[in-house]
Amino acid sequence: MPALNNMTLSTLPSPLAIPSYDRSGLTPGIVHFGVGGFHRAHQAMYLDRLMNAGLAQDWAIIGVGVLPTDAHMKQVMDDQDCLYTLTVKNPDGSRESRVIGSIIDYLFAPEDPEAVIEKMASEDIRIVSLTITEGGYNFHHLTGEFNAANPDVMHDLTPGTVPKTTFGLITEALARRRARGLAPFTVMSCDNIQGNGDVARNMFAAYAHLKDPELGRWITERVSFPNSMVDRITPATTDADRSAIADEFGTSDAWPVVCEPFEQWVLEDHFSIGRPPFEHAGVQLVEDVEPYELMKLRLLNASHQGMCYFGYLAGYRYAHQAAQDPVFAQFLLDYMDKEATPTLQPVPGINLNTYKRTLIERFSNEYVRDTLARLCAESSDRIPKWLLPVIRENLEKGGEIHRSAAIVASWARYAEGIDEQGNRIDVVDRLKESLMAAAALQHDNPLAFVSNPDIFGDLKTNERFATAYTQALRDLHSGGARTALEHLTLSSK
């Protein structure tokens, strides 16, 4: 079966949409770190949309991989001339597929860091964008301070060393642009972090100040870091997704992307040396993205957390299975209505009631087949940013916290590593060992899991939180996840 690449592009069957533009005429304008499924279903898709409309021909993307595990993506992108299929899976079972062509090259930093640095230092690159996950920003989750003790960061800070971190590579490129009299590129974060641009600015400035204080001041004063809110459910690619492309279109795509039909990108219009005409692709350009990002983080992302641990413990393995369970759906709506929404600002142009009901519909899309295991992963990077701020704000204002505390308890019960059917749970988290060790103690010490101040601060000393949390944990141990949710729903009436 022919592989997807430039040579075979014109031979693909007509139902599969292909780029209408001449890819050989594209020139790069963006370097992107973290070419995973989400980037390819979101930012790269928006650029492809513009290019198909005859726009943004000088804003093609060059992808960069920094981690050793990115070597496989490098191989796939080289073999396929950076082409891939994007399949939208609709709730009625229909599928819409197209080939995305907006990425034109992929560089693997461990193999040739100099090539990555020089590409960013070149005048044609005007944006460096990021989807490096919450953990990639190297900040302490409680203090928000840059972690200068990270061994890789310490390596990059050593004079004369070749950088290997995202911080080292990008900062060196900015230093070269400064030395050459070139304006700095914009650094555009597309990660699920509140104030992602502000976080990126603080972390890169902190690194640069340690490397060269004068360079750090220049970056603080001259480099733009727009905040953004991004949204599209993009589950991990499976062998079944690869087989579906092969069966339907007769081509081999080693790494296609699947996603839901919903898409959203709210972006602050703060760019130092230009940007693509994103407004013509459906991107909402605003002066202040905070109301939108709080809406997304505390409704969608925190609701994912509210569903995944309870669902996995109860025996569900996919998001749609949990969301289609009326007990789970009611719990999520109650959390959103009674605990998350009171912490939100007014969101211009958004009907929150409609948005919240739409979330349940999106979670219930059985064709996306988003796994609960994906949603349960790296919780120590997610819950402190998405859920704990809701708890703290409601504690301060006297609001309800029972459901939020129960979500934390479901994480604690999940971290015990055994579901309600006796099956082993593969806990995926950078703090796996300490989390599971704490969870193992909670039968005798119900507050053991929330005793880590680096994650939870002083929450365990708050009597109202401690009472709600221990009651939920007790219900999870005695009656199971579904029963615990039923108790929460009944107690709120």
Secondary structure, DSSP 8 states (H G I E B T S, - for coil): --B-STTTGGGS-TTSB---S-GGG--EEEEEE--SHHHHHTHHHHHHHHHHTT--TT-EEEEEE-SGGGHHHHHHHHHTTT-EEEEEE-TTS-EEEEEE--EEEEEETTT-HHHHHHHHHSTT--EEEE---GGGG-B-TTT--B-TT-HHHHHHHSTT----SHHHHHHHHHHHHHHTT----EEEE-SSSTTHHHHHHHHHHHHHHHH-HHHHHHHHHH-----EEEE-------HHHHHHHHHHHS-B-SS-EEE-S--EEEEE---SS----GGGGT-EEES--HHHHHHIIIIIIHHHHHHHHHHHHHT--BHHHHHTSHHHHHHHHHHIIIIIGGG----TT--HHHHHHHHHHHHT-TTT--BHHHHHTTHHHHHHHHTHHHHHHHHHHT---HHHHHHHHHHHHHTTSB-TTS-B-----TTHHHHHHHHTTTTT-TTSGGG-HHHHTTGGG-HHHHHHHHHHHHHHHHH-HHHHHHHHHHHT-
